[in-house]
């Protein structure tokens, strides 16, 4: 029932499945964000256009040139969508690390790649996780 959905993208391989999700979700205002520069195997605008992600979502550059988006490096247009979207799905551990303190509800999909993140999420290292962070106030 959401009017707007933002997927904060992570790696190139997963982006093909993200495109499928955006296609079948049929959310009126769908957005997909990419990294400014790849830190590892991260999706950038180049790869998003190669898989024609723009056919199912408005593409946005998050401003991130590290393994995850962070509030302090968000581009203005991305920040506006990030804070106003009805639903935000963030992919990857790097995005969890950078966005977990932002004051809004967000759904994180990731693999806990280290003991610290596993401990934070209450799961063993190597676990695949769907984590809903409630909107925090204050």
NUZA-704574 format. One record per residue: residue number from 1; residue in one letter; x, y, z of N, C-alpha, C, O in turn. Coordinates in Angstrom, 1 decimal. Layout:
BEGIN
(zake NUM; "A"; (X; Y; Z); (X; Y; Z); (X; Y; Z); (X; Y; Z))
...
This chain:
BEGIN
(zake 1; "X"; (0.8; -1.2; 0.0); (0.0; 0.0; 0.0); (0.8; 1.3; 0.0); (0.3; 2.4; 0.0))
(zake 2; "X"; (2.2; 1.1; 0.0); (3.1; 2.3; 0.0); (2.9; 3.0; -1.3); (2.7; 2.5; -2.4))
(zake 3; "X"; (3.1; 4.3; -1.3); (3.1; 5.2; -2.4); (4.5; 5.4; -2.9); (4.7; 5.7; -4.1))
(zake 4; "X"; (5.5; 5.2; -2.0); (6.9; 5.4; -2.4); (7.8; 4.4; -1.7); (7.6; 4.0; -0.6))
(zake 5; "X"; (8.8; 3.9; -2.5); (9.7; 2.9; -2.0); (11.1; 3.2; -2.5); (11.3; 3.5; -3.7))
(zake 6; "X"; (12.0; 3.2; -1.6); (13.4; 3.4; -2.0); (14.2; 2.2; -1.6); (14.1; 1.7; -0.5))
(zake 7; "X"; (15.0; 1.6; -2.5); (15.9; 0.6; -2.2); (17.3; 1.2; -2.3); (17.7; 1.8; -3.3))
(zake 8; "X"; (18.0; 1.1; -1.2); (19.4; 1.6; -1.1); (20.3; 0.4; -1.6); (20.5; -0.5; -0.8))
(zake 9; "X"; (20.8; 0.5; -2.8); (21.5; -0.6; -3.4); (22.8; -0.9; -2.8); (23.4; -0.1; -2.1))
(zake 10; "X"; (23.3; -2.2; -3.1); (24.5; -2.6; -2.5); (25.4; -3.1; -3.7); (26.2; -2.3; -4.3))
(zake 11; "X"; (25.3; -4.4; -4.0); (26.3; -4.9; -5.0); (25.6; -5.2; -6.3); (24.4; -5.3; -6.4))
(zake 12; "X"; (26.4; -5.3; -7.4); (26.0; -5.4; -8.7); (25.1; -6.7; -8.9); (24.1; -6.6; -9.6))
(zake 13; "X"; (25.5; -7.8; -8.4); (24.8; -9.0; -8.6); (23.4; -9.0; -8.0); (22.4; -9.4; -8.6))
(zake 14; "X"; (23.3; -8.5; -6.8); (22.0; -8.4; -6.1); (21.0; -7.4; -6.9); (19.8; -7.6; -6.8))
(zake 15; "X"; (21.6; -6.5; -7.5); (20.7; -5.4; -8.2); (19.8; -6.0; -9.2); (18.7; -5.5; -9.4))
(zake 16; "X"; (20.1; -7.1; -9.8); (19.2; -7.8; -10.8); (18.0; -8.3; -10.0); (16.9; -8.1; -10.5))
(zake 17; "X"; (18.1; -8.8; -8.8); (17.0; -9.2; -8.0); (16.2; -8.0; -7.5); (15.0; -8.1; -7.4))
(zake 18; "X"; (16.9; -6.9; -7.1); (16.3; -5.7; -6.7); (15.4; -5.2; -7.8); (14.3; -4.7; -7.6))
(zake 19; "X"; (15.8; -5.3; -9.0); (15.0; -4.8; -10.2); (13.8; -5.6; -10.3); (12.7; -5.1; -10.5))
(zake 20; "X"; (13.9; -6.9; -10.1); (12.7; -7.8; -10.1); (11.7; -7.4; -9.0); (10.5; -7.3; -9.3))
(zake 21; "X"; (12.2; -7.2; -7.8); (11.4; -6.8; -6.7); (10.6; -5.5; -7.1); (9.4; -5.4; -6.8))
(zake 22; "X"; (11.4; -4.5; -7.6); (10.7; -3.2; -7.9); (9.7; -3.4; -9.0); (8.6; -2.8; -9.0))
(zake 23; "X"; (9.9; -4.3; -10.0); (9.0; -4.5; -11.0); (7.7; -5.2; -10.5); (6.6; -4.7; -10.9))
(zake 24; "X"; (7.8; -6.2; -9.7); (6.6; -6.8; -9.2); (5.9; -6.1; -8.1); (4.7; -6.3; -7.8))
(zake 25; "X"; (6.6; -5.2; -7.4); (6.0; -4.4; -6.3); (5.0; -3.4; -6.8); (4.0; -3.1; -6.1))
(zake 26; "X"; (5.2; -2.9; -7.9); (4.3; -1.9; -8.6); (4.0; -0.7; -7.6); (2.8; -0.3; -7.6))
(zake 27; "X"; (5.0; -0.2; -6.9); (4.8; 1.0; -6.1); (4.8; 2.2; -7.0); (5.8; 2.3; -7.8))
(zake 28; "X"; (3.9; 3.1; -6.9); (3.8; 4.2; -7.9); (5.1; 5.0; -8.0); (5.5; 5.4; -9.1))
(zake 29; "X"; (5.8; 5.3; -6.9); (7.0; 6.1; -6.9); (8.2; 5.2; -6.3); (8.4; 5.2; -5.1))
(zake 30; "X"; (8.9; 4.6; -7.2); (10.0; 3.7; -6.9); (11.3; 4.3; -7.2); (11.5; 5.0; -8.2))
(zake 31; "X"; (12.3; 4.2; -6.2); (13.6; 4.7; -6.4); (14.6; 3.7; -6.1); (14.4; 2.8; -5.2))
(zake 32; "X"; (15.8; 3.8; -6.7); (16.9; 2.9; -6.5); (18.1; 3.7; -6.4); (18.4; 4.5; -7.3))
(zake 33; "X"; (18.9; 3.6; -5.3); (20.1; 4.4; -5.2); (21.3; 3.6; -5.4); (21.4; 2.4; -5.1))
(zake 34; "X"; (22.3; 4.2; -6.0); (23.6; 3.6; -6.3); (24.7; 4.4; -5.6); (24.5; 5.5; -5.1))
(zake 35; "X"; (25.9; 3.8; -5.6); (27.1; 4.5; -5.0); (27.7; 5.5; -6.0); (27.5; 5.3; -7.2))
(zake 36; "X"; (28.3; 6.5; -5.5); (29.0; 7.5; -6.4); (30.2; 6.8; -7.1); (30.4; 6.9; -8.3))
(zake 37; "X"; (30.9; 6.0; -6.2); (32.1; 5.3; -6.7); (32.0; 3.9; -6.1); (31.5; 3.7; -4.9))
(zake 38; "X"; (32.4; 2.8; -6.8); (32.4; 1.5; -6.2); (33.4; 1.4; -5.1); (34.6; 1.8; -5.4))
(zake 39; "X"; (33.1; 0.8; -4.0); (34.1; 0.6; -2.9); (34.6; -0.9; -3.1); (35.8; -1.1; -2.9))
(zake 40; "X"; (33.7; -1.8; -3.4); (34.1; -3.2; -3.7); (33.4; -3.6; -5.0); (33.9; -3.3; -6.0))
(zake 41; "X"; (32.3; -4.3; -4.8); (31.6; -4.8; -6.0); (30.2; -4.0; -6.1); (29.2; -4.5; -6.6))
(zake 42; "X"; (30.3; -2.8; -5.6); (29.1; -2.0; -5.5); (28.5; -1.5; -6.8); (29.2; -1.3; -7.8))
(zake 43; "X"; (27.2; -1.3; -6.8); (26.5; -0.9; -8.0); (26.6; 0.7; -8.1); (26.4; 1.4; -7.2))
(zake 44; "X"; (27.0; 1.1; -9.3); (27.1; 2.5; -9.6); (26.0; 2.8; -10.7); (25.4; 1.9; -11.2))
(zake 45; "X"; (25.9; 4.1; -11.1); (25.0; 4.5; -12.1); (25.2; 3.7; -13.4); (24.3; 3.3; -14.1))
(zake 46; "X"; (26.5; 3.5; -13.7); (26.9; 2.7; -15.0); (26.2; 1.4; -15.0); (25.6; 1.0; -16.0))
(zake 47; "X"; (26.4; 0.6; -13.9); (25.8; -0.8; -13.9); (24.3; -0.7; -13.8); (23.6; -1.6; -14.4))
(zake 48; "X"; (23.7; 0.2; -13.1); (22.3; 0.3; -13.0); (21.7; 0.6; -14.4); (20.6; 0.0; -14.7))
(zake 49; "X"; (22.3; 1.4; -15.2); (21.8; 1.7; -16.5); (22.0; 0.4; -17.4); (21.2; 0.2; -18.3))
(zake 50; "X"; (23.1; -0.3; -17.2); (23.3; -1.5; -18.0); (22.3; -2.5; -17.8); (21.9; -3.2; -18.8))
(zake 51; "X"; (21.7; -2.7; -16.6); (20.7; -3.7; -16.4); (19.3; -3.0; -16.5); (18.3; -3.7; -16.3))
(zake 52; "X"; (19.3; -1.8; -17.0); (18.0; -1.1; -17.2); (17.1; -0.9; -16.0); (15.9; -1.0; -16.1))
(zake 53; "X"; (17.8; -0.6; -14.9); (17.1; -0.4; -13.6); (16.1; 0.8; -13.8); (15.1; 0.9; -13.1))
(zake 54; "X"; (16.5; 1.7; -14.6); (15.7; 2.9; -14.8); (14.3; 2.6; -15.5); (13.5; 3.5; -15.5))
(zake 55; "X"; (14.1; 1.4; -15.9); (12.8; 1.0; -16.4); (11.8; 0.8; -15.3); (10.6; 0.8; -15.5))
(zake 56; "X"; (12.3; 0.5; -14.1); (11.4; 0.2; -13.0); (11.5; 1.2; -11.8); (10.7; 1.1; -10.9))
(zake 57; "X"; (12.5; 2.1; -11.8); (12.7; 3.0; -10.7); (13.4; 4.2; -11.2); (14.1; 4.2; -12.2))
(zake 58; "X"; (13.2; 5.3; -10.4); (14.0; 6.5; -10.6); (15.4; 6.2; -10.0); (15.5; 5.9; -8.8))
(zake 59; "X"; (16.5; 6.4; -10.7); (17.8; 6.2; -10.2); (18.3; 7.4; -9.5); (18.1; 8.5; -10.0))
(zake 60; "X"; (19.0; 7.1; -8.4); (19.6; 8.2; -7.6); (21.0; 7.8; -7.2); (21.3; 6.7; -6.9))
(zake 61; "X"; (21.9; 8.8; -7.2); (23.2; 8.7; -6.6); (23.2; 9.1; -5.1); (22.8; 10.2; -4.8))
(zake 62; "X"; (23.5; 8.1; -4.3); (23.4; 8.4; -2.8); (24.4; 9.3; -2.3); (24.3; 10.0; -1.3))
(zake 63; "X"; (25.5; 9.5; -3.0); (26.7; 10.2; -2.5); (27.7; 9.4; -1.9); (28.8; 9.9; -1.5))
(zake 64; "X"; (27.5; 8.1; -1.7); (28.4; 7.2; -1.0); (29.5; 6.8; -1.9); (29.3; 6.4; -3.1))
(zake 65; "X"; (30.8; 6.9; -1.4); (31.9; 6.4; -2.1); (32.7; 5.4; -1.2); (33.9; 5.1; -1.4))
(zake 66; "X"; (32.0; 4.9; -0.2); (32.5; 4.0; 0.8); (31.6; 2.8; 0.7); (30.6; 2.8; 0.0))
(zake 67; "X"; (31.9; 1.7; 1.5); (31.0; 0.5; 1.5); (29.5; 0.7; 1.9); (28.8; -0.2; 1.9))
(zake 68; "X"; (29.2; 1.9; 2.4); (27.8; 2.1; 2.8); (27.4; 3.6; 2.8); (28.3; 4.5; 2.9))
(zake 69; "X"; (26.1; 3.9; 2.6); (25.6; 5.2; 2.6); (25.7; 5.8; 4.0); (25.6; 5.0; 5.0))
(zake 70; "X"; (25.9; 7.1; 4.2); (26.0; 7.7; 5.5); (25.2; 9.0; 5.4); (25.3; 9.7; 4.4))
(zake 71; "X"; (24.6; 9.4; 6.5); (23.8; 10.6; 6.5); (24.7; 11.8; 6.1); (24.2; 12.7; 5.4))
(zake 72; "X"; (25.9; 11.9; 6.6); (26.8; 13.1; 6.4); (27.2; 13.2; 4.9); (27.7; 14.3; 4.5))
(zake 73; "X"; (27.1; 12.1; 4.1); (27.6; 12.2; 2.7); (26.5; 12.2; 1.7); (26.7; 12.2; 0.5))
(zake 74; "X"; (25.2; 12.1; 2.2); (24.1; 12.0; 1.3); (23.9; 13.2; 0.4); (24.0; 14.4; 0.8))
(zake 75; "X"; (23.7; 13.0; -0.9); (23.4; 14.0; -1.8); (22.0; 14.5; -1.5); (21.2; 13.8; -1.0))
(zake 76; "X"; (21.7; 15.8; -1.7); (20.5; 16.4; -1.3); (19.3; 15.7; -1.9); (18.3; 15.4; -1.1))
(zake 77; "X"; (19.2; 15.4; -3.2); (18.1; 14.8; -3.8); (17.8; 13.4; -3.1); (16.7; 13.0; -2.9))
(zake 78; "X"; (18.9; 12.7; -2.9); (18.8; 11.3; -2.3); (18.3; 11.5; -0.8); (17.4; 10.8; -0.4))
(zake 79; "X"; (18.8; 12.4; -0.1); (18.4; 12.7; 1.3); (16.9; 13.0; 1.4); (16.2; 12.5; 2.2))
(zake 80; "X"; (16.4; 13.8; 0.4); (15.0; 14.1; 0.4); (14.1; 12.9; 0.2); (13.1; 12.7; 0.9))
(zake 81; "X"; (14.5; 12.0; -0.7); (13.7; 10.8; -0.9); (13.9; 9.9; 0.2); (12.9; 9.2; 0.7))
(zake 82; "X"; (15.1; 9.7; 0.7); (15.4; 8.8; 1.9); (14.5; 9.1; 3.1); (14.0; 8.2; 3.7))
(zake 83; "X"; (14.4; 10.4; 3.4); (13.6; 10.8; 4.6); (12.1; 10.9; 4.3); (11.3; 10.9; 5.3))
(zake 84; "X"; (11.7; 10.9; 3.1); (10.2; 11.1; 2.8); (9.6; 9.8; 2.3); (8.3; 9.7; 2.3))
(zake 85; "X"; (10.3; 8.8; 1.8); (9.8; 7.6; 1.3); (9.0; 6.8; 2.3); (9.3; 6.8; 3.5))
(zake 86; "X"; (7.9; 6.2; 1.9); (7.0; 5.4; 2.8); (7.8; 4.2; 3.3); (7.7; 3.9; 4.5))
(zake 87; "X"; (8.6; 3.6; 2.4); (9.3; 2.4; 2.8); (10.7; 2.5; 2.2); (11.0; 2.9; 1.1))
(zake 88; "X"; (11.7; 2.2; 3.1); (13.1; 2.2; 2.7); (13.7; 0.8; 3.0); (13.6; 0.3; 4.1))
(zake 89; "X"; (14.2; 0.2; 2.0); (14.9; -1.1; 2.1); (16.4; -0.8; 1.8); (16.7; -0.4; 0.7))
(zake 90; "X"; (17.2; -1.1; 2.8); (18.6; -0.9; 2.7); (19.3; -2.3; 2.6); (19.1; -3.2; 3.4))
(zake 91; "X"; (20.2; -2.4; 1.6); (20.9; -3.7; 1.3); (22.3; -3.6; 1.8); (23.0; -2.6; 1.6))
(zake 92; "X"; (22.8; -4.7; 2.4); (24.2; -4.8; 2.8); (24.6; -4.3; 4.1); (24.0; -3.4; 4.7))
(zake 93; "X"; (25.7; -5.0; 4.6); (26.2; -4.6; 6.0); (26.7; -3.2; 6.0); (26.5; -2.5; 7.0))
(zake 94; "X"; (27.4; -2.7; 5.0); (27.9; -1.4; 4.9); (26.8; -0.3; 5.1); (27.0; 0.7; 5.8))
(zake 95; "X"; (25.7; -0.5; 4.5); (24.6; 0.4; 4.6); (24.0; 0.4; 6.0); (23.6; 1.4; 6.6))
(zake 96; "X"; (24.0; -0.8; 6.6); (23.5; -0.9; 8.0); (24.5; -0.1; 8.9); (24.0; 0.6; 9.8))
(zake 97; "X"; (25.8; -0.3; 8.7); (26.7; 0.5; 9.5); (26.6; 2.0; 9.4); (26.7; 2.7; 10.4))
(zake 98; "X"; (26.3; 2.4; 8.2); (26.2; 3.9; 7.9); (24.8; 4.5; 8.2); (24.7; 5.7; 8.5))
(zake 99; "X"; (23.8; 3.7; 8.2); (22.4; 4.2; 8.3); (21.7; 3.8; 9.6); (20.5; 4.3; 9.8))
(zake 100; "X"; (22.2; 3.0; 10.4); (21.5; 2.4; 11.5); (21.1; 3.5; 12.6); (20.2; 3.3; 13.4))
(zake 101; "X"; (21.8; 4.6; 12.6); (21.6; 5.7; 13.6); (20.6; 6.7; 13.0); (20.2; 7.6; 13.8))
(zake 102; "X"; (20.3; 6.7; 11.8); (19.4; 7.7; 11.2); (18.0; 7.5; 11.8); (17.5; 6.4; 11.9))
(zake 103; "X"; (17.3; 8.6; 12.1); (16.0; 8.6; 12.7); (14.9; 8.4; 11.8); (14.2; 9.4; 11.4))
(zake 104; "X"; (14.7; 7.2; 11.3); (13.5; 6.8; 10.5); (13.4; 5.3; 10.5); (14.4; 4.6; 10.8))
(zake 105; "X"; (12.2; 4.8; 10.2); (12.0; 3.4; 10.1); (12.7; 2.9; 8.8); (12.7; 3.6; 7.7))
(zake 106; "X"; (13.4; 1.8; 8.9); (14.1; 1.2; 7.7); (14.2; -0.3; 7.8); (14.4; -0.8; 8.9))
(zake 107; "X"; (14.2; -0.9; 6.7); (14.3; -2.4; 6.6); (15.7; -2.7; 6.1); (16.0; -2.3; 5.0))
(zake 108; "X"; (16.5; -3.4; 6.8); (17.9; -3.8; 6.4); (17.9; -5.3; 6.0); (17.4; -6.1; 6.7))
(zake 109; "X"; (18.4; -5.5; 4.8); (18.6; -6.9; 4.3); (20.1; -7.1; 4.1); (20.8; -6.3; 3.4))
(zake 110; "X"; (20.7; -8.1; 4.8); (22.2; -8.2; 4.8); (22.7; -9.5; 5.3); (21.9; -10.4; 5.8))
(zake 111; "X"; (23.9; -9.8; 5.1); (24.6; -10.9; 5.8); (25.5; -10.3; 6.8); (26.3; -9.4; 6.6))
(zake 112; "X"; (25.4; -10.8; 8.1); (26.3; -10.4; 9.1); (27.7; -10.9; 8.9); (28.0; -12.1; 9.1))
(zake 113; "X"; (28.6; -10.1; 8.4); (29.9; -10.5; 8.0); (31.0; -10.5; 9.1); (32.1; -11.0; 8.9))
(zake 114; "X"; (30.6; -10.0; 10.3); (31.6; -10.0; 11.4); (30.9; -10.2; 12.7); (29.7; -10.1; 12.8))
(zake 115; "X"; (31.7; -10.5; 13.7); (31.1; -10.8; 15.1); (30.4; -9.5; 15.6); (29.4; -9.7; 16.3))
(zake 116; "X"; (31.0; -8.4; 15.4); (30.4; -7.1; 15.9); (29.0; -6.9; 15.4); (28.1; -6.7; 16.2))
(zake 117; "X"; (28.8; -7.0; 14.1); (27.5; -6.8; 13.5); (26.6; -8.0; 14.0); (25.4; -7.8; 14.3))
(zake 118; "X"; (27.1; -9.2; 14.0); (26.3; -10.3; 14.5); (25.8; -10.1; 15.9); (24.7; -10.4; 16.2))
(zake 119; "X"; (26.7; -9.6; 16.7); (26.3; -9.3; 18.1); (25.3; -8.2; 18.2); (24.3; -8.3; 19.0))
(zake 120; "X"; (25.4; -7.2; 17.4); (24.4; -6.1; 17.3); (23.1; -6.6; 17.0); (22.0; -6.2; 17.5))
(zake 121; "X"; (23.0; -7.5; 16.0); (21.8; -8.1; 15.5); (21.3; -9.3; 16.3); (20.2; -9.8; 16.1))
(zake 122; "X"; (22.2; -9.8; 17.1); (21.8; -11.0; 17.9); (21.8; -12.3; 17.1); (21.0; -13.2; 17.3))
(zake 123; "X"; (22.7; -12.4; 16.1); (22.8; -13.6; 15.2); (24.3; -14.0; 15.1); (25.2; -13.2; 15.3))
(zake 124; "X"; (24.5; -15.2; 14.7); (25.9; -15.7; 14.5); (26.5; -15.0; 13.2); (25.7; -14.7; 12.3))
(zake 125; "X"; (27.8; -14.8; 13.2); (28.5; -14.3; 12.0); (28.1; -15.2; 10.8); (28.1; -16.4; 11.0))
(zake 126; "X"; (27.9; -14.6; 9.7); (27.5; -15.4; 8.5); (26.0; -15.6; 8.3); (25.6; -16.1; 7.2))
(zake 127; "X"; (25.2; -15.1; 9.2); (23.7; -15.2; 9.1); (23.2; -14.2; 8.1); (23.7; -13.1; 8.0))
(zake 128; "X"; (22.2; -14.6; 7.4); (21.4; -13.7; 6.5); (20.3; -13.1; 7.4); (19.6; -13.8; 8.1))
(zake 129; "X"; (20.1; -11.8; 7.3); (19.2; -11.1; 8.2); (18.3; -10.1; 7.5); (18.7; -9.4; 6.6))
(zake 130; "X"; (17.1; -10.1; 8.0); (16.1; -9.1; 7.6); (15.8; -8.4; 8.9); (15.2; -9.0; 9.8))
(zake 131; "X"; (16.1; -7.1; 9.1); (16.1; -6.4; 10.3); (15.3; -5.1; 10.1); (15.6; -4.3; 9.3))
(zake 132; "X"; (14.2; -5.0; 10.9); (13.4; -3.7; 10.9); (13.9; -2.8; 12.0); (13.8; -3.2; 13.2))
(zake 133; "X"; (14.4; -1.7; 11.6); (14.8; -0.7; 12.6); (13.6; 0.3; 12.8); (13.2; 0.9; 11.8))
(zake 134; "X"; (13.1; 0.4; 13.9); (11.9; 1.3; 14.2); (12.4; 2.8; 14.1); (13.6; 3.1; 14.4))
(zake 135; "X"; (11.5; 3.7; 13.8); (11.9; 5.1; 13.8); (12.2; 5.5; 15.2); (11.4; 5.3; 16.2))
(zake 136; "X"; (13.4; 6.1; 15.4); (13.7; 6.6; 16.7); (13.5; 8.1; 16.8); (13.5; 8.8; 15.8))
(zake 137; "X"; (13.2; 8.6; 17.9); (12.9; 10.0; 18.1); (14.0; 10.6; 19.0); (14.7; 9.9; 19.8))
(zake 138; "X"; (14.1; 11.9; 18.9); (15.0; 12.6; 19.8); (16.1; 13.2; 19.1); (16.9; 13.8; 19.8))
